């Protein structure tokens, strides 16, 4: 028998966590892993826009893998889950830090905030950064109610830094001009 994508079990506003616990679809845990899923989809868009030739393509695939790992951890009921789930590692954060440091070597010094934009791919990267910050807030909110491995919010924090730096790297790659934000007085 073929697997069906619809189960009809969520038609009344509830869903199941890994482990079987039923929760409302607006539950803080669902919001957290749903936002991580949204981020993962947006990272896929950026990956598609930069193509396989760009040196960050493989890292974006790895980021998507780590986000799926995070999503599975967040989707599990910590008390009832009996499945062995993949894990996040400190080395996942270090990979992002190394990529940021490598890009920073070639980027012009920042003296002001930068207005997002300059090219569609750069704009999408900034949108992903904003979604990443929202995901981080959602995971931190979940952590107030149910402990979450701190590597999750650490990874999201560093990922938003990576996405910002990647947007600057793309500005350099695409030879666009970064527009500094200079407030009106």
Secondary structure, DSSP 8 states (H G I E B T S, - for coil): ----S--STTTTSEEE-BTS-EEETTSHHHHHHHHHHHHHHHHHHHHHHH-TTSTTHHHHHHHHHHHHHHHHHHTB-TTT--S------HHHHHHHHHHHHHHHTTS----SEE-S-SSHHHHHHHHHHHHHHHHHHHHHHHHHHS---HHHHHHHHHHHHHHHHHHHHHHHHTT----EE----
